[in-house]
Amino acid sequence: MLNTKVKICFITSTRAEYGLIKSLMRAISIDKNFILQLIVTGTHLSKKYGFTIDEIEKDGFQVDHKIDMEIIDDSNESTCLSLSKLISELSQKIELLRPDTIVILGDRFELLGIAAAATIHRIPLTHLHGGEITEGAFDDSIRHAISKLSHIHFVANEEYKQRIIQLGENPKNIFNVGGLGVDAIMNLKLLSKTKLENELNLKFLKRNLLITYHPLTLGDLETSKNELKELIKSLSLLENTLQIFTMPNADPGNKVIFEIIDAYVKTNKNAFCFASLGQLNYLSCLAQVDGVIGNSSSGLSEAPTFKIATLNIGDRQKGRLMSESVINCVARSEAITKGLNKIYKSSFREILDNAKNPYGDGGASEKIIKILKNINFKVLLRKKFFNVSFPI
């Protein structure tokens, strides 16, 4: 048992990562051993992306500080300018809060600024969902860089733990707790089909799909545009199929993604798009649709729990652990159409019934809380590189 309360500061910048950490934040907020601190930044403060700070405050969390990154457009220059503003303002907020540790999740570019500020201010960094691989996005490099700047690691699978050890991190500070996405599903009372239809102002049809496509941050703009056009070409051939699009996050190159989806939705009565569904609506949709289409990590980490299909398009998520419920295909309309047809084949439906989620069965938040209670953050800053002996 700790003698004094430990100040744990969460920093969230997107709807997706907030949905994953919400259960953990709530558990920490009610535990007598901890003081929850919260900084909100990134797309949470942008009307274009749904102004999702409203969802955070509606959930009952007190926001200690808001940092507007002034996301102007989707250019590389604008992204770098936003990152520099985050570092500058975050430095001031860290001095005010003086947390015992800062907690971040994943691989967004905003996390580079957070990790840099924490390092300079000598605040131990706790990283969630490290050790994963996404070869088709610069998120991959960002994630590994953050792992090297972090002191405590909570990972979703044993394979990911071994990868962080390979990066030279001490195994004593790496904990396999499973995926937080599964926790989010288990801790929510999902909306019924009727309530969801009323909330989103749409009607589910005989067939229903949830679609998210993100720009390829390691590819050029033309590649992302052409891949999405190939996807749209296949979707336009579907009959009696509801198509729910969720828009991408603030990655470089996302403007053209917005434009193509907007144009398609305007010409297809069965297609709808949302800047942000919010966690409850999003997970409730997963419970109602036949599959998740696109290149979002949610199709790999959350969809398998619902026993639904994922059609994973292109290389963006290449390298991640995948359930048998995932169908991989290249970003060409012929392959995408073949994958869409496979979702509804009886032989594949049998596979879905027996598919398991490689990110666990839930309980990650409880495991993390238990571990945090036994960590002395004051002695973590001075790290030694953990050497791994490799066979020749």
N, C-alpha and C positions, 0 to 999 in steps of 0.2 A: 504494500500500500504506500502511495506517495505521501510525503509529509506536507507538501505544498501543491497547489493546483498547477498543472502544466498548461501553458497557453499554446493552443494549437490553432494556427492560422491557415484557413483554406483560401485559395485564390482560384476563382472560376472565371473563364472567359467565353465559354460557349454553352449552348443549350444541351449538347450531347454529353459533355463531360459533367455538367451539373447534375443531369439525370442519374449518372453513375455514382456520384459521391453524396447524393442527398441523404440516403439512408445512413451512411457513416456519419455525416454531419449531425443528423438528428440524434444518433446514439451518443455522440460526444457531448452534445449540448445538454443532455440530461444526466450525464455521468458526473458525480461529485468530485472526481479526480481531475477534471479538465475544465478549462475555460475556452469556449469556442470563439474564434475571431474570424471575420469574413471580409474579404476584399473582392469586389465585383468589377470586371473590366470587359474588354473585347466586344463581341457582338451583343452581349447582354444589354448594352446601352445604345444600341442602334435600332432605329425604327425599321430600317430596311430588313433587318433580320428578326423582327418580331418583338423588339424591346423586352426581352425575356427576363429582365430584372423584376418585372411585375410578377412573374411566376415565383421567383425566389422569395419575394416579400409576402406574396399570398400564402406561401408555405409556412410562414411564421418566423423566418430567419431575420435577425437583425443584421443589417449590412453596416459594417464599421466604416468602410471607405469605398467610394466609387472612383474609378479611374477611366476617364473617357480617352480612348486611344486615337480619336478623331480619324476613323477609317474613311478616307475620302473616296478611293476607288480601288480597283483590283490590280493595279500595277505593282511591279517589284519595288519601285521607288517609294510608293505610298506605303507599302507594307513595312519597309525599313524605317520610314519616318514614324509610323505608328508604334513600332517596336521601341524606337529611341524615346518616344514620349512616355511609354509605359515604364521603362527603366528609370527615367528621371523622376516621375511622380511616385513610383513605387518606393524609391529610396527614402523619400520623406515619410511615407506611411509606415514603413518598417521601423523607422526610428521612433515613431509615435507608439506603435503597438508592442515592439520588442518581444515577439513571440519566442517560445522555446523551440518551435519547429514550424516550417512552412510546408503545407501539403499541396501537391499538384498531381494531376492525373494525365497520362498520355503523352502526346507528341505534337501538339499544336505549336506553331511558330512563336506564339505569345509566351510559351513556357521558357524559351531561351532567355528572354528578358527577365523573367521571374527568377530563374536559376542563377543568372549573372548577378542580380541585385542581392539575392540571398547569400551568395558566395562572398561578395565584397563586404557585406554587413556581418559576416560570420554567424549566420543563422543556419543550423542543420536543416537539410532538405529531405523531406519524405516523399518518395516517388511511387505512384500507383500505376500498375500495368506497364512496367518496363520489360525489357528483354524480348519484345515481340518484333516481328519482321513485316515490313510493308515495302517491298522492293520498288514499287511503282510510284513512290512519293518521297519528297525530301523529308517527310515526317520521320522516315527511318533513321536518317542521320541525326535529326533533332532528338529523337527518343534516346539513342545511345549516348549522345553528348550529355543529356540530362542525367542519365544513369551515372556517368562519371562525376557529375557535380553533386550527386545525391549521397546521403549517408544511411538512410533506411529505405529498403525496397520491399514493396508488397506486390507480388506477381500472381498471375492467374493460372500458371501451369508449371510443372516441374521442368519442362524443357526451357521455359523462359528463365527460370532460376539459374539453370546451368549456363545460359548465355550471358547472364550478368556476371557470374563467376568468371567466365571466360574474358570479360572486360576488365578483370582485375579487382572486383569488389569482394569484400570479405563475406564468405557464406554465412557467418553468424548474424549478419545484418540483412539477410535476404530471406523473405518468408513467402512461401507458396500458400495463399489463402483462397485461391479461386477468383472468378470474375465478379466484379461489382455489378455488372449488368444483370446477372441472374438474381442478385439480391434485390435490385430495383423491381424486378418482376414479382418476386415473392412477397414484397412488402406493400404492394399496391392492390387496392380493390378496383379492378378494371370496370369500365363502363359497359353496360349491356349494349347489344347491337342497336336497339332503338334509341337509347340515350346518345350513343355515339353519332348516329345519323342526324339527330336533332342538333347536336353540338357542332357538327361540321357542315350541316345543311346539304346533305347528299343522301343518296340511297344506295345500299349495297345491291349488287346484281348477282347473276348466276355465278360469275367468276370475278375475283377481286385481287388487285395487285397494289403493292406499296413500292414506290420507285424513288430512289435517291441516286443521283449521279454527281460526283465531285470532279473538279478539274484535275488533270494529271500534272502535279507540280514538278515532276522531273521530265515532262515532255513539253513540246511546244503547244501554243494555243491552237494551232490547226489540228493537232492530233486529238485534243479534247473535244473540239467542235465536231470533227468528223466521227468520232466514236459515238457521241450523243446523237448525231443525225442517224447513224446506223441503228441505234436503239429505238429512236422515234419511228423510223421506217418500219420496224417490226411491230411496235405497239400499235401503229395505225392500222394494221391488218386485223387486229383482234375485234371480235364481235361480242356483244353482250358482256363486256368486261370493264368493271370500274377500275380506273387508274388514278391512284392518289400519289401526287408528286410532293416530296419535301425538298425545299431548295437547299443548295449547298451552303457551307460556311464561308467565312471571309478569306478564302484562299486566293492567291494570285491567279487570274484567268477566269474568275467565276462570272464575270459580267455576261459573256457570251452564253454561258449555261442558262442563266436567268432568261435571256432573250429567246433562246430556242424553246425552252419549256413554256414560257408565256405564250409564244406564237402558236404552239401546238395545242395548248389547253383552250385557246380561243376558238379553235376550229373543230374541237372534239367534245361533244356533249357529255361523254362518259369520263372525261379527264378533268381533274381538279388539282390545283397547286396551293401550297401553304408555305409561307416564310418560316413558320415554326408551328408544329402541331402541339407542342408542349408534351411533357413526358407521359402524362395520363392518357391523352388522346393517342399519342404515338403507340404506346404499348397496347392500348385497347384495340387499335387498328391491327396490330400483329395478331391479336387473338381472333380477328375476323377475316383476314385475307388469306389467299392461297399461297402467296409467296412474296419475297422481298427481291426486288430487281435493281441492279446497278452495281456500284462499287463501294458501298458503305460498310464499315466494320460492323455495324449493327446486324447485318445479315449473317455474320459469322459468330458473333458473341451472344446475341439475344434471340434471333429467330429460331435457332435449333430448340430452345426451351419450349417453344409453342408448337413444335412438331410440324412446322411449315417449311416449304422449300425456299432456297436462296439461289437465285441466278446471279453469280458473281462474274461481272464482265470486265475483261482486260486484266492488266497486271498490277493495278493499284494496291491490291491486298495480297499480292503474291508473297508467299512465305509464312503467312499466318496459319496456325492450326485450324483445321476445318472439320466439321461434322460430315457425316455421310449425306446429310440433307442439303449440302452445297453442290450446285452444278456449276462448274467453271467453263467459260467459253470465251473465245476471242471476240473482239468488238467489230464483228461483221454481221450484217442483218441475217444472212442465211444461218449462221451459227446461233444467233440470238433467238431466231424463230424456232430452231430445233430445240433449244433449251426451254423455251416457253411451252412448247408442246410436251416435252418430257415431264414438266411439272404435273400434268394432268393424267399421265399414264398410270394405270392401276399398279403396275410393277414398281414404279417409283413411290407411289403412295404407301406401299408396304414397307419400303425402306424408311420412309419418314416416321412410321409408327415405332420403329426400333432404334431410330437415331438418338445418339447421346450428345449432349453439349460438352465439348472438351474444356469449357471454362467452369465446370463444376455444377453443383446442385444448390448453391446458395450458402449463406452463413459467413460470407467474407467479412462483413462489418463486425460481427461479434468476435471473430478471430483477431482482427486488427486491433480492436479495443483492448482485448486481453494482452496482446503483445505490447502495445503502447504503454500500458501501465507498468511495465517492467523495464522500460528503456531509460537510461540516464543520458539525456541529450547533451549534457554539459561536457561529456568526454568524447563526443563523436567527431569533432571538427578535424582533428589530426588523423588522417587516414594513411594506411600503408597499402601499397599495391599488393594484391594477393596473386602470387605467381602460380600458374597452373603448369604442371609438367605434361608435355605432349609427347606421345610416342613418335619416334623418328621413322 
